[in-house]
Structures are given as C-alpha cells and as structure tokens.
C-alpha cells in the first residue's frame, strides 16, 4: 500500500445485532458516541425555544462531537477497542470529514437564516453584528481556518502538496480549529452559556483530541526510536512497483493482510511516515516485504534509500483476517494495482497451511508490465491443491489468459462460477472505485455482503 492507507472486518461475535455486521455495529457505536453531548444538554433546565432551535441545537452538538472524534479516529490508537480497526477509522474519518466540513461551513447560514425570515434588513443587520462583535471573533476565525483547510484537503492532489507537508499542516490546522471552535462554543453556545458542566465537557473533549495528536506526534516516536528496523534492500518488482525488504524490530509480529506505517528518516519524529501493506508471510520474520507502487514523491524515489539504514515501524494495523472466512467453502482474493501486497500475504498464509478449499486470485492492472511477483505466485499455484490466478488488464495484451478491461461482474462470474462452491468469502484491496465496483459485482454474483472484507488504498 502506498501514500494512502488501510483498510476490513473482524469476525462477528456479538449476538445482539448479528444482522448489522462488524462495520454496522461500529457505526451504531459511533452514532451513540456522537449523541452523548446532546444527551447531557437535555438534562439542563431550559425553556423551549421552538422546533428550529431544537433541531439546530441537536445538529450543532452532533457536528461538534463528530469534529472532536475525528482526532482519535486518525490517531492510530490500537489499545482502545472502539479505535482498534484503523481501516474503518480512516474510512469514517474521510467520509464524515466531507459532510462535517460542509455542515460547519453552513453553520452561520443556518444560525442567521431565521433573521432573514423576518426581513432582509434584519438579516443583514445580524450579519454585520456577528462580524463586528468581539465575542464572535473566535467563531469567525475558526470558520475561515476550517474553510481553508477543508479546501486544501479536498484539492491537495491538484495543488501538488507533498504528503509530508500536507500531513503536518493538516494536523496543525485542525488543532487550531479545535481550540478556536471550543472558545466559540463555550462563550456563545446556547447550552454552554447556562451550565459550566457543558463548558467543561467541551474543553475536556478538546483536550482529549489534542492529547491524541500529541501522543501520535510526540510520545509514540520515542518508543519507535528505541526499536528501529533495518532496510535490507529495494528492488524493482514490476514496471511500476518496488519490492521493499526490511528487517523488523525485535519482537515484531503481524497477521497476514495487515499494514504498517514506515518512516525512513533519521528518527521516528517528523512527518515522514507512510502506510504500506505487508506482502510477506509471518514465517519469513524477521524479514518483511512490501510491494509499493511508485505513485508519489516518496514512493518514486525508494531506490535512493541505503541498505542498512534504520527504518521505523509503527504497527501493525488493519484487521483483514483469514478467520473471517473460516466458514466459507472457497476464497477469492481481488487485488487492484498495489493492492496485491496484502492479498499476497493472505495467499502465502493459505499456502503455508495447505488450505484445501478453492482459492482464486483476481489481479488487475492497467498494463501487463505492472503485474508483480509472477514467479512467486506461480510457485504457490504449483504447491496449492486448488489455487488459480486470473490476470486482468485495462489495455489489450493479446494473451488469451488475460481478461481485457476492468474487474467487472462478467469477470467475477467467470472466475467463481466454475469452482462449484456454494459460499465464497472475499478479500479486496485496491483503489476506492475498484472496491465499490467489485463489491457490487460479488454481491450480484451471490456472495454474501457479510463475507466481503476489504482494504482501501487511501488515507
């Protein structure tokens, strides 16, 4: 995995909501967490102010809580069960961030809208008062900073901002928004004006949010610095991919399909941190292999790294697990581009345990020259009783054994229908658009949605 990250589902164990699946249960828990501040405000003895004000109060408290939760979601804190699935966390962080940015930018419009309902002159006067009132300054500054950083986050690729620069400014910018927004809500917020407990809650949430950032930026690097890994080498794996080999830190272990953040700087401090999926099996430890597609500034110059230099390893993360498909009759692995890394790790684990079930690998790329590890995959194909690889290329190859185009429903059906398996389990890794398309194709082919586990190449 490169410049993006990761990533999946844990085995369903809770009995009270079995139909929701793991992601569904996490989403329910997430929503309940967001409702906690609003539940506290409902204990206050306040006069009703009308339906619009009540709805706006609910939305504002939900949005503010969602904003604070964004920090631990991106904080790589594995010790808390709610935050243990980093793939789900980052997926939620990105999707909620888009809606949250839009809502908070519309916040002043929704607050001032009733004044315009009275008359345009009242509305204009309210806008002027808002912009000129000293107590509103923190809110105005938070709004401007929020707008700027949301736009930068959306258009960072077009702006050609380096990953390290964007990550650092992203963190610092939203810490500033958190402090300004907390000052605003505790000074002019409807509920906060009436109860110091509510103000204390908001400041505590702000402090916890900043603490999660501090832990990730300042505290965790101390322990990583004490246990560095070592770069063994970097080799070309395909026309577009590198194979990165490192010696893991002492005592490091992982599960097939997981990923780590790697830093090849002089120390673990600083923004030079990149998520990559592990493409090797645990039996190869202490050596770990990564397949990295050259997509960004850092990944394009991996060959400039020096064998023997320290590499700092933060992880492992991700919850792709072969245990999730233990009940399935067959397994299909679907990789798009650099997504072959975690799929290869899962495949090697299946081969090592000599899994007798039908196993299929669908491996898609834009060009045939981008396919990696073909000798290794051929060796696995020779050793496993019922494993087959199916290559897919967007451009024509002239080869009858390569499906031309994208990994669509026709391709998926052609791979799965001939195996005589009733219940398939699926693992997917690749770009977001590919994941959504293949998930839909698998479901249409008859694969249970609860048996589809995936990791997206985006952070």
Backbone torsions as a table, in degrees:
resi	resn	phi	psi	omega
1	UNK	NA	140.7	-178.2
2	UNK	-136.8	138.2	173.7
3	UNK	41.8	58.8	-175.1
4	UNK	-170.7	-53.7	-150.4
5	UNK	24.4	-159.9	-85.8
6	UNK	-152.5	39.8	126.5
7	UNK	153.5	NA	NA
8	UNK	NA	174.9	-171.1
9	UNK	-131.1	141.0	173.8
10	UNK	-91.7	163.1	-176.4
11	UNK	-68.8	132.5	-178.2
12	UNK	-69.2	122.2	-178.9
13	UNK	-123.6	-30.6	-179.1
14	UNK	-67.3	142.3	-176.1
15	UNK	-100.0	-16.0	-170.5
16	UNK	-76.8	-22.8	175.6
17	UNK	-137.9	61.1	-174.2
18	UNK	-64.2	-27.6	-175.8
19	UNK	-74.8	-16.3	-176.6
20	UNK	-77.4	-27.5	-173.6
21	UNK	78.1	170.6	-176.4
22	UNK	-63.8	-46.4	-179.9
23	UNK	-63.9	-37.6	178.2
24	UNK	-63.7	-42.4	179.2
25	UNK	-65.6	-38.6	177.1
26	UNK	-64.4	-38.8	179.2
27	UNK	-65.6	-38.9	176.8
28	UNK	-63.8	-45.2	178.1
29	UNK	-61.3	-40.1	178.9
30	UNK	-61.0	-45.8	179.8
31	UNK	-63.6	-40.0	178.2
32	UNK	-63.4	-38.2	176.9
33	UNK	-62.8	-41.6	-179.5
34	UNK	-63.9	-28.7	-176.8
35	UNK	-80.6	-12.5	-175.7
36	UNK	-58.1	-47.4	179.4
37	UNK	-62.0	-39.7	179.7
38	UNK	-65.4	-38.1	177.3
39	UNK	-61.1	-37.7	177.8
40	UNK	-65.4	-41.2	-179.3
41	UNK	-65.1	-25.9	-179.2
42	UNK	-74.0	-9.4	176.4
43	UNK	-86.1	-7.4	-179.0
44	UNK	-77.8	145.2	178.5
45	UNK	-88.9	88.3	-177.8
46	UNK	-127.8	147.8	177.3
47	UNK	-71.2	144.1	176.8
48	UNK	-65.4	141.6	-177.5
49	UNK	-119.8	20.3	179.2
50	UNK	99.9	159.8	-175.7
51	UNK	-64.7	-39.6	-178.5
52	UNK	-62.6	-45.1	-179.6
53	UNK	-64.4	-38.5	-179.9
54	UNK	-64.9	-44.5	179.2
55	UNK	-65.1	-42.4	179.8
56	UNK	-64.3	-37.8	176.7
57	UNK	-62.2	-42.2	177.5
58	UNK	-62.1	-48.5	-178.0
59	UNK	-63.5	-40.3	-179.0
60	UNK	-66.0	-43.0	179.4
61	UNK	-69.0	-37.4	175.5
62	UNK	-61.7	-45.3	-178.1
63	UNK	-65.4	-41.7	-178.7
64	UNK	-66.1	-40.7	178.3
65	UNK	-66.6	-40.9	178.0
66	UNK	-61.2	-36.5	178.3
67	UNK	-63.3	-45.2	179.7
68	UNK	-66.6	-36.0	-179.6
69	UNK	-68.8	-21.8	177.6
70	UNK	-56.8	-33.3	-177.0
71	UNK	-67.2	-54.5	178.2
72	UNK	-67.1	-27.5	177.0
73	UNK	-59.6	-36.8	-179.5
74	UNK	-96.4	8.8	-171.0
75	UNK	-90.3	-0.9	179.5
76	UNK	52.8	51.1	179.6
77	UNK	-104.4	99.6	-173.1
78	UNK	-83.1	-16.2	-172.1
79	UNK	-75.9	-19.1	179.2
80	UNK	-96.0	124.2	-176.2
81	UNK	-54.0	-39.9	-178.3
82	UNK	-62.7	-27.1	-175.7
83	UNK	-108.8	10.7	-172.4
84	UNK	-71.7	-28.7	-177.4
85	UNK	-91.7	91.7	-173.8
86	UNK	-63.9	-31.9	179.0
87	UNK	-63.7	-49.0	177.8
88	UNK	-62.2	-40.1	179.9
89	UNK	-58.6	-49.3	-176.7
90	UNK	-69.9	-35.2	176.4
91	UNK	-62.4	-44.4	178.5
92	UNK	-68.5	-39.2	179.7
93	UNK	-58.1	-43.7	-177.9
94	UNK	-73.4	-46.6	-176.7
95	UNK	-67.8	-43.8	178.6
96	UNK	-68.0	-35.4	-179.0
97	UNK	-58.1	-38.9	179.8
98	UNK	-65.1	-47.8	179.4
99	UNK	-68.2	-37.8	-179.0
100	UNK	-65.2	-42.6	178.0
101	UNK	-60.5	-44.5	179.5
102	UNK	-63.5	-42.9	-177.8
103	UNK	-66.1	-46.3	-177.7
104	UNK	-66.9	-31.0	176.0
105	UNK	-70.5	-28.1	177.2
106	UNK	-87.7	-5.9	-177.0
107	UNK	-52.1	-50.7	179.7
108	UNK	-63.5	-31.8	178.3
109	UNK	-63.9	-44.8	-178.9
110	UNK	-67.7	-35.2	179.5
111	UNK	-68.6	-40.2	-175.3
112	UNK	-89.7	-11.0	-176.9
113	UNK	-54.6	-44.2	180.0
114	UNK	-58.9	-31.8	179.2
115	UNK	-67.2	-37.8	175.6
116	UNK	-69.6	-25.4	175.4
117	UNK	-65.8	-28.8	176.8
118	UNK	-73.7	-52.6	175.8
119	UNK	-170.3	158.6	179.4
120	UNK	-64.6	-38.8	-179.2
121	UNK	-64.2	-39.8	176.1
122	UNK	-63.7	-40.1	179.6
123	UNK	-65.0	-45.1	179.2
124	UNK	-63.5	-41.1	178.8
125	UNK	-62.6	-37.8	178.5
126	UNK	-66.6	-38.2	177.6
127	UNK	-63.5	-45.1	179.4
128	UNK	-62.0	-45.0	179.1
129	UNK	-61.1	-40.4	-179.0
130	UNK	-64.2	-43.4	-177.1
131	UNK	-73.4	-24.5	-176.2
132	UNK	-99.8	-14.3	-177.7
133	UNK	-73.3	127.4	-178.9
134	UNK	-57.0	-37.5	-177.0
135	UNK	-71.2	-11.5	179.2
136	UNK	-93.8	-4.0	-174.8
137	UNK	-59.9	-43.0	-179.0
138	UNK	-63.2	-37.8	178.1
139	UNK	-66.3	-41.9	178.9
140	UNK	-64.2	-43.8	179.1
141	UNK	-64.1	-41.6	178.1
142	UNK	-61.8	-40.4	-178.7
143	UNK	-64.9	-45.8	-179.0
144	UNK	-64.6	-45.0	-179.8
145	UNK	-64.9	-40.2	178.4
146	UNK	-61.8	-45.5	-179.5
147	UNK	-60.5	-44.3	-178.5
148	UNK	-63.2	-46.6	-175.3
149	UNK	-73.5	-32.1	175.6
150	UNK	-64.2	-44.5	179.8
151	UNK	-64.1	-40.6	178.0
152	UNK	-63.0	-40.5	179.8
153	UNK	-64.4	-38.6	-178.5
154	UNK	-71.4	-40.3	-172.3
155	UNK	-108.0	21.8	-175.7
156	UNK	-61.5	-33.4	179.8
157	UNK	-69.5	-40.7	178.9
158	UNK	-69.4	-32.1	179.3
159	UNK	-78.1	-9.4	178.4
160	UNK	56.7	45.1	176.4
161	UNK	-85.4	132.2	178.4
162	UNK	-60.7	147.5	-176.7
163	UNK	-57.6	-44.5	-178.3
164	UNK	-63.0	-43.9	179.4
165	UNK	-63.6	-44.7	-179.0
166	UNK	-63.3	-43.2	-177.4
167	UNK	-61.8	-44.7	-178.9
168	UNK	-65.7	-47.4	-179.6
169	UNK	-67.9	-32.0	177.4
170	UNK	-61.6	-45.9	-179.6
171	UNK	-65.2	-51.4	-176.3
172	UNK	-64.9	-40.3	-179.2
173	UNK	-61.8	-45.2	-176.7
174	UNK	-79.0	-21.7	169.2
175	UNK	-64.2	-42.1	176.2
176	UNK	-61.9	-41.6	177.1
177	UNK	-62.0	-40.7	-178.9
178	UNK	-61.1	-45.5	-179.0
179	UNK	-66.2	-46.9	-179.8
180	UNK	-64.0	-41.9	-179.8
181	UNK	-65.9	-36.5	178.2
182	UNK	-68.1	-41.9	174.6
183	UNK	-58.4	-40.5	-178.8
184	UNK	-67.3	-50.0	-174.3
185	UNK	-70.4	-27.9	179.6
186	UNK	-85.5	-6.9	178.3
187	UNK	-108.4	-31.4	-178.5
188	UNK	-124.9	-4.3	179.6
189	UNK	-62.7	144.3	-174.9
190	UNK	-58.9	-49.4	-177.5
191	UNK	-74.9	-38.4	-174.0
192	UNK	-65.9	-26.1	179.0
193	UNK	-66.7	-19.9	-172.0
194	UNK	-108.0	-13.2	-174.2
195	UNK	-146.5	119.0	179.5
196	UNK	-66.0	-22.9	178.6
197	UNK	-65.1	-39.2	178.9
198	UNK	-65.7	-43.5	176.7
199	UNK	-59.9	-43.1	178.3
200	UNK	-61.1	-37.6	178.4
201	UNK	-62.4	-46.0	-178.6
202	UNK	-64.3	-40.7	179.6
203	UNK	-68.7	-34.5	177.3
204	UNK	-65.8	-41.1	178.4
205	UNK	-65.8	-39.9	176.6
206	UNK	-61.5	-45.2	-179.8
207	UNK	-62.7	-42.2	179.0
208	UNK	-64.8	-37.8	179.0
209	UNK	-63.2	-46.7	179.7
210	UNK	-67.8	-33.7	178.1
211	UNK	-63.5	-37.7	178.7
212	UNK	-64.8	-37.1	176.7
213	UNK	-67.6	-44.5	-179.5
214	UNK	-60.5	-41.5	178.8
215	UNK	-60.1	-45.4	-175.6
216	UNK	-71.9	-34.8	-173.7
217	UNK	-90.4	-34.0	-172.6
218	UNK	-116.2	-36.0	-174.4
219	UNK	-85.9	-52.3	-177.8
220	UNK	-58.7	-41.2	179.6
221	UNK	-57.6	-25.6	178.8
222	UNK	-61.4	-47.9	180.0
223	UNK	-69.5	-35.0	178.7
224	UNK	-66.5	-36.6	179.2
225	UNK	-62.3	-30.5	-177.6
226	UNK	-78.7	-18.6	-176.1
227	UNK	-131.0	67.1	-178.9
228	UNK	-76.9	152.9	167.6
229	UNK	-88.9	-172.0	-178.4
230	UNK	-140.2	134.3	178.3
231	UNK	-73.4	124.9	176.7
232	UNK	-89.2	-45.2	179.8
233	UNK	178.0	166.1	177.1
234	UNK	-131.4	125.1	179.6
235	UNK	-132.4	156.4	174.7
236	UNK	-69.7	129.8	178.3
237	UNK	-104.2	-24.8	177.2
238	UNK	-161.9	-174.8	178.8
239	UNK	-59.6	-26.7	-175.2
240	UNK	-124.3	0.1	-172.6
241	UNK	-123.0	148.6	171.6
242	UNK	-106.7	148.1	165.1
243	UNK	-104.9	116.9	-179.0
244	UNK	-103.6	124.4	-179.9
245	UNK	-117.1	127.8	178.2
246	UNK	-132.1	156.5	171.3
247	UNK	-92.2	118.7	-175.1
248	UNK	-67.8	156.3	175.0
249	UNK	-60.7	156.6	-180.0
250	UNK	-57.0	132.1	177.5
251	UNK	81.9	0.4	-177.8
252	UNK	-72.9	139.6	176.0
253	UNK	-144.3	165.2	-178.8
254	UNK	-157.0	167.5	173.7
255	UNK	-104.2	146.4	178.6
256	UNK	-54.1	134.2	179.4
257	UNK	97.1	-5.7	-178.4
258	UNK	-85.6	172.5	-179.8
259	UNK	-138.9	170.5	-179.0
260	UNK	-138.1	164.1	166.8
261	UNK	-97.8	127.8	179.2
262	UNK	-110.3	141.1	174.2
263	UNK	-129.8	125.3	-178.5
264	UNK	-110.3	17.6	177.3
265	UNK	-75.3	-173.0	-178.4
266	UNK	-72.0	-21.9	175.6
267	UNK	-148.6	173.2	-179.9
268	UNK	-78.2	-8.7	176.4
269	UNK	-79.1	153.2	178.2
270	UNK	104.4	171.6	-173.3
271	UNK	-84.4	-0.1	-177.1
272	UNK	-77.4	75.2	-179.4
273	UNK	-136.8	129.2	-174.4
274	UNK	-136.8	134.7	-178.9
275	UNK	-86.1	129.9	178.2
276	UNK	-136.3	138.8	177.2
277	UNK	-79.2	143.4	177.5
278	UNK	-78.0	129.7	-176.4
279	UNK	-110.1	16.0	-178.0
280	UNK	-121.2	177.9	-179.6
281	UNK	-102.1	156.3	-179.6
282	UNK	-63.0	-24.1	-180.0
283	UNK	-68.2	-15.6	180.0
284	UNK	-86.6	-10.3	-179.8
285	UNK	-56.7	143.7	14.9
286	UNK	-83.1	-1.1	177.2
287	UNK	-79.5	138.4	173.5
288	UNK	-126.2	143.5	178.6
289	UNK	-117.0	146.5	178.0
290	UNK	-133.8	139.0	173.5
291	UNK	-106.3	115.9	-170.7
292	UNK	-121.3	121.9	176.5
293	UNK	-82.0	134.7	-179.3
294	UNK	-77.7	92.1	-176.8
295	UNK	-115.0	-32.3	-175.7
296	UNK	-122.4	-174.4	-178.1
297	UNK	-58.7	-47.8	-175.9
298	UNK	-68.4	-47.8	-175.4
299	UNK	-70.0	-20.2	179.1
300	UNK	-80.0	-15.7	-178.2
301	UNK	-120.2	30.5	178.9
302	UNK	-63.0	-25.8	-178.9
303	UNK	-71.5	-7.2	176.7
304	UNK	-84.8	-7.7	177.1
305	UNK	-70.0	152.4	-174.6
306	UNK	-106.8	123.0	176.5
307	UNK	-54.1	135.8	-178.5
308	UNK	97.2	-15.6	-178.7
309	UNK	-73.1	154.0	179.4
310	UNK	-68.8	145.3	174.2
311	UNK	-132.1	128.1	-176.2
312	UNK	-97.6	128.6	-170.9
313	UNK	-114.3	115.4	176.2
314	UNK	-107.3	113.4	-179.0
315	UNK	155.8	-163.7	5.1
316	UNK	-84.8	161.0	176.9
317	UNK	-128.1	171.6	180.0
318	UNK	93.8	151.3	-177.0
319	UNK	-131.5	27.4	166.8
320	UNK	-61.8	129.0	-175.9
321	UNK	-143.5	133.7	177.1
322	UNK	-66.3	-19.7	176.5
323	UNK	-64.6	-22.9	-179.3
324	UNK	-67.3	-21.5	-177.5
325	UNK	-117.4	21.2	179.8
326	UNK	-61.3	-27.0	-178.0
327	UNK	-87.9	-4.4	-175.1
328	UNK	-86.5	154.7	-178.7
329	UNK	-85.5	-20.1	179.6
330	UNK	-155.0	162.7	-177.4
331	UNK	-130.5	133.3	173.9
332	UNK	-119.0	128.8	178.1
333	UNK	-107.5	127.4	-178.0
334	UNK	-121.8	119.9	-177.5
335	UNK	-122.2	134.5	173.6
336	UNK	-115.0	114.4	178.1
337	UNK	61.2	-122.4	-178.8
338	UNK	-66.7	-9.0	177.7
339	UNK	-66.2	-5.8	178.1
340	UNK	-65.9	-24.1	-176.5
341	UNK	-54.8	-64.8	-179.3
342	UNK	-66.3	-28.6	177.7
343	UNK	-67.1	-36.8	177.6
344	UNK	-67.4	-38.1	177.2
345	UNK	-61.8	-44.5	177.2
346	UNK	-64.0	-41.9	-178.8
347	UNK	-63.9	-42.1	178.5
348	UNK	-63.3	-37.1	178.0
349	UNK	-67.1	-39.8	177.2
350	UNK	-64.2	-40.0	179.7
351	UNK	-67.7	-38.3	-178.0
352	UNK	-65.7	-35.6	178.6
353	UNK	-87.6	1.9	178.9
354	UNK	54.4	50.3	-179.1
355	UNK	-61.3	123.6	-175.0
356	UNK	-82.2	-9.4	-176.5
357	UNK	-71.9	156.8	173.0
358	UNK	-61.9	128.5	177.7
359	UNK	-125.6	128.4	-179.4
360	UNK	-124.5	137.0	175.6
361	UNK	-115.0	120.1	172.8
362	UNK	-105.2	116.6	-171.5
363	UNK	-122.5	111.1	-176.3
364	UNK	-109.1	144.2	176.2
365	UNK	-148.1	166.8	175.7
366	UNK	-72.0	-40.5	-178.4
367	UNK	-131.2	152.3	-178.0
368	UNK	-64.9	-27.1	179.7
369	UNK	-68.6	-12.5	-179.5
370	UNK	-89.6	-4.5	179.2
371	UNK	-73.2	133.2	-175.6
372	UNK	-115.6	160.1	171.8
373	UNK	56.1	37.4	-177.9
374	UNK	-68.4	-35.2	177.8
375	UNK	-66.3	-41.1	179.6
376	UNK	-65.8	-41.7	179.8
377	UNK	-67.6	-37.9	177.5
378	UNK	-63.3	-38.2	178.0
379	UNK	-64.4	-40.6	177.8
380	UNK	-64.8	-40.2	-180.0
381	UNK	-61.4	-33.9	179.4
382	UNK	-75.2	-27.0	-175.7
383	UNK	-91.8	-27.0	-176.9
384	UNK	-89.7	143.6	-174.8
385	UNK	-67.8	-32.5	-175.8
386	UNK	-146.1	61.7	177.5
387	UNK	-120.3	136.5	177.0
388	UNK	-138.0	140.6	172.7
389	UNK	-100.7	141.7	176.9
390	UNK	-127.4	113.0	-178.9
391	UNK	-86.9	142.7	178.1
392	UNK	-131.5	131.1	178.6
393	UNK	-132.8	138.4	179.3
394	UNK	-67.3	-41.0	178.4
395	UNK	-90.5	151.7	-178.9
396	UNK	-65.4	139.1	179.5
397	UNK	-113.6	-17.9	-175.3
398	UNK	76.2	5.7	-179.4
399	UNK	-101.3	127.7	-178.4
400	UNK	-68.2	-19.2	-177.7
401	UNK	-89.1	3.4	-179.4
402	UNK	-114.8	124.4	177.6
403	UNK	-73.9	125.6	-178.5
404	UNK	-91.0	130.7	179.9
405	UNK	119.7	-145.2	179.9
406	UNK	-107.7	172.0	178.0
407	UNK	-81.7	87.6	-175.9
408	UNK	-105.2	-173.4	-177.1
409	UNK	-62.5	-39.0	-179.6
410	UNK	-62.1	-41.6	178.9
411	UNK	-64.7	-47.0	-178.4
412	UNK	-62.1	-45.9	179.8
413	UNK	-62.0	-41.4	179.9
414	UNK	-61.7	-33.3	-179.5
415	UNK	-77.4	-42.0	-171.2
416	UNK	-87.3	-33.0	-170.1
417	UNK	-66.3	-29.0	-174.9
418	UNK	-84.3	-2.0	-174.0
419	UNK	-89.7	-10.5	179.4
420	UNK	66.7	30.9	-179.0
421	UNK	-104.4	135.7	-178.1
422	UNK	-83.5	-41.2	-176.4
423	UNK	-127.1	113.5	179.1
424	UNK	-97.6	147.9	167.0
425	UNK	-112.1	143.5	-174.0
426	UNK	-129.0	143.6	172.3
427	UNK	-125.2	130.9	-177.4
428	UNK	-125.8	144.5	171.9
429	UNK	-152.1	128.9	-179.2
430	UNK	166.6	-167.8	178.6
431	UNK	-61.9	155.7	-175.2
432	UNK	-57.3	-44.0	-178.5
433	UNK	-62.9	-39.2	178.3
434	UNK	-64.8	-43.1	-179.6
435	UNK	-58.0	-48.8	-177.9
436	UNK	-63.3	-42.1	-179.0
437	UNK	-66.5	-45.2	-178.1
438	UNK	-69.5	-37.9	176.1
439	UNK	-57.0	-45.9	179.1
440	UNK	-62.7	-42.8	179.9
441	UNK	-64.1	-40.1	179.6
442	UNK	-64.3	-44.1	179.3
443	UNK	-62.6	-43.4	178.9
444	UNK	-64.8	-27.0	178.4
445	UNK	-80.1	-13.2	177.2
446	UNK	115.0	4.1	178.1
447	UNK	-79.1	131.7	178.8
448	UNK	-64.6	131.7	-178.9
449	UNK	-57.9	-31.5	179.7
450	UNK	-69.5	-15.8	-180.0
451	UNK	-99.9	12.0	178.1
452	UNK	-106.9	117.6	-176.5
453	UNK	-119.8	135.7	-171.0
454	UNK	-144.4	161.7	177.3
455	UNK	-137.3	128.1	-178.7
456	UNK	-98.5	143.3	179.3
457	UNK	-86.5	64.9	179.0
458	UNK	-160.2	129.8	173.0
459	UNK	-132.1	NA	NA
